[in-house]
Amino acid sequence: MSEFPKYNPVTASQADTQAEEQRRIKTIEQLLRDDGELSSLEQEVLQSIKEQELLSSNMEEVEEPTMPFGDRIADKVAAFGGSWKFIITFFVILFGWIIINSIILLQASPFDPYPFILLNLILSCIAAIQAPIIMMSQNRQEAKDRKRAEHDYKVNLKAELEVRLLHEKMDYLLTKQWQRLMELQKLQMDMLDKLNQPK
């Protein structure tokens, strides 16, 4: 009875694959550590490589927790305040106010005569209310953009690491191939020498 287990190509290839995977993860870790300590984003990328899971996802489809009522209102006000519909409506009301108080009510007593003090007060109130509401919406949009930027960084980092590993594998395969070719050439030269020797 032999002291060595019987060779099984399936288990051997699995062992080779696992060893290669461990070497690959150690190489990635070393590449990341060359730049200093691993950040939390880099650790997430390393973990996704270890678990062989995808990092890329459609950020638009990521479930958001239900927004509070105030946030939904802020988004709607910001969307309306930054549209042509708002600008056109605003100018129509503004010119309507001026025309009604200047021309039509000229014969009667206008409710807001020429310096249009009431109109200025209303416009100032609209601006004072609209500005912080738009800022709230922009802050939330900035948080979404920050999440997208982190996601893009993780995907790009993983892609860069995978490309580096592919380059290393290609270099390794080329080196092995050159070694084989040199060995074959040496064997051929030895065979030619044997053929050329006098009998």
C-alpha positions in Angstrom: 0.0 0.0 0.0 1.4 3.4 -1.0 1.8 6.1 1.6 0.7 8.8 -0.9 -3.0 9.4 -1.6 -4.2 8.5 -5.1 -4.0 11.4 -7.4 -7.4 12.9 -8.2 -7.3 15.7 -10.8 -10.5 17.3 -9.5 -9.3 17.7 -5.9 -5.8 18.7 -7.2 -7.3 21.4 -9.4 -9.5 22.6 -6.5 -6.4 22.8 -4.2 -4.5 24.7 -6.9 -7.5 27.1 -7.4 -7.8 27.7 -3.6 -4.0 28.3 -3.3 -4.1 30.7 -6.3 -7.1 32.5 -4.7 -5.2 32.9 -1.4 -2.2 34.2 -3.3 -4.4 36.6 -5.3 -6.0 38.0 -2.1 -2.6 38.5 -0.4 -1.3 40.3 -3.5 -4.3 42.6 -3.5 -3.9 43.3 0.2 -0.3 44.1 -0.4 -1.1 46.5 -3.3 -3.6 48.3 -1.1 -1.2 48.4 1.9 1.5 50.0 -0.2 -0.4 53.2 -0.1 -0.7 53.1 3.7 -3.4 51.8 6.0 -6.6 50.4 4.5 -9.6 52.7 4.6 -13.0 51.4 5.3 -13.8 51.6 1.5 -10.7 49.7 0.6 -11.6 47.0 3.2 -15.1 46.7 1.6 -13.4 46.2 -1.8 -11.1 43.6 -0.4 -14.0 41.8 1.3 -16.0 41.8 -2.0 -12.9 40.3 -3.8 -12.6 37.6 -1.1 -16.3 36.7 -1.4 -16.2 37.1 -5.2 -19.3 39.4 -5.2 -20.1 42.3 -7.5 -19.7 45.9 -6.3 -21.4 47.6 -9.2 -25.1 48.3 -8.8 -27.5 50.8 -10.2 -27.6 53.6 -7.6 -31.0 54.8 -8.9 -32.5 51.4 -7.9 -31.0 51.4 -4.4 -33.9 51.5 -2.0 -34.1 54.7 0.0 -35.9 54.8 3.3 -39.2 56.6 3.0 -38.5 60.3 3.1 -40.2 62.5 5.7 -43.1 64.7 4.6 -40.9 67.9 4.8 -38.2 66.4 2.6 -40.8 65.4 -0.1 -42.2 69.0 0.0 -38.6 70.4 -0.2 -37.9 68.3 -3.3 -41.2 69.4 -5.0 -40.6 73.1 -4.2 -37.0 72.9 -5.4 -38.2 71.1 -8.6 -40.9 73.7 -9.2 -38.7 76.6 -8.2 -36.0 75.6 -10.7 -38.3 75.2 -13.7 -39.5 77.3 -16.6 -43.0 76.8 -15.4 -42.1 78.7 -12.2 -40.3 81.5 -14.1 -43.2 82.0 -16.6 -45.8 81.9 -13.9 -43.8 84.3 -11.7 -43.5 86.9 -14.6 -47.2 86.6 -15.5 -48.2 87.3 -11.9 -45.6 90.1 -11.5 -46.7 91.9 -14.7 -50.4 91.2 -13.9 -49.9 92.8 -10.5 -48.2 95.8 -12.0 -50.7 96.3 -14.8 -53.7 95.9 -12.4 -52.3 98.5 -10.0 -50.9 100.9 -12.6 -53.5 101.0 -15.4 -56.8 99.3 -14.5 -57.1 100.6 -10.9 -55.7 104.1 -11.9 -59.3 105.4 -12.0 -60.2 103.7 -8.7 -57.8 103.5 -5.7 -55.1 100.8 -6.3 -54.5 98.4 -3.4 -50.7 98.7 -4.0 -49.7 102.0 -5.6 -46.6 102.7 -7.7 -43.7 101.8 -5.4 -45.5 98.4 -5.1 -44.5 98.0 -1.4 -46.9 95.1 -0.9 -45.5 93.3 -3.9 -41.9 93.8 -2.6 -43.0 92.4 0.7 -44.6 89.3 -0.9 -41.5 88.7 -3.1 -39.2 89.0 -0.1 -41.3 86.5 1.9 -41.3 84.1 -1.1 -37.5 84.4 -1.4 -37.0 84.0 2.4 -39.1 80.8 2.5 -38.0 79.3 -0.8 -34.2 79.6 -0.2 -33.9 77.4 2.9 -36.3 74.8 1.3 -34.1 74.6 -1.8 -31.0 74.4 0.4 -32.6 71.4 2.2 -33.2 69.7 -1.1 -29.6 70.5 -2.3 -28.2 69.0 1.0 -30.0 65.8 0.4 -28.9 65.7 -3.2 -25.3 66.3 -2.1 -25.6 63.3 0.3 -26.8 61.1 -2.7 -23.9 62.4 -4.8 -21.4 61.5 -2.1 -22.8 58.0 -1.9 -22.5 57.7 -5.7 -18.9 59.0 -5.6 -18.0 56.4 -2.9 -19.6 53.7 -5.0 -17.8 54.8 -8.1 -14.5 54.8 -6.2 -15.0 51.3 -4.9 -15.9 49.9 -8.3 -12.9 51.7 -9.9 -10.5 50.5 -7.2 -11.7 46.9 -7.6 -11.4 47.1 -11.4 -7.8 48.6 -11.1 -6.8 45.8 -8.7 -8.2 43.1 -11.0 -6.4 44.6 -14.0 -3.1 44.6 -12.0 -3.7 41.0 -11.1 -4.3 40.1 -14.7 -1.1 41.8 -15.7 0.8 39.8 -13.0 -0.8 36.6 -14.3 0.1 37.4 -17.9 3.7 38.2 -16.9 3.8 35.0 -14.9 2.5 33.0 -17.8 4.9 34.6 -20.3 7.8 33.9 -18.0 6.7 30.2 -17.7 6.2 30.0 -21.4 9.7 31.4 -22.0 11.2 28.9 -19.6 9.4 26.0 -21.3 10.6 27.2 -24.7 14.2 27.5 -23.4 13.9 23.9 -22.0 12.5 22.6 -25.3 15.2 24.4 -27.2 17.9 22.9 -25.0 16.4 19.4 -25.5 16.3 20.0 -29.2 19.9 21.2 -29.2 20.9 18.1 -27.2 19.1 15.9 -29.6 20.8 17.6 -32.5 24.2 17.2 -30.9 23.5 13.4 -30.4 22.5 13.1 -34.1 25.6 15.0 -35.2 28.0 12.9 -33.2 30.0 10.4 -35.3 28.8 6.8 -34.9 
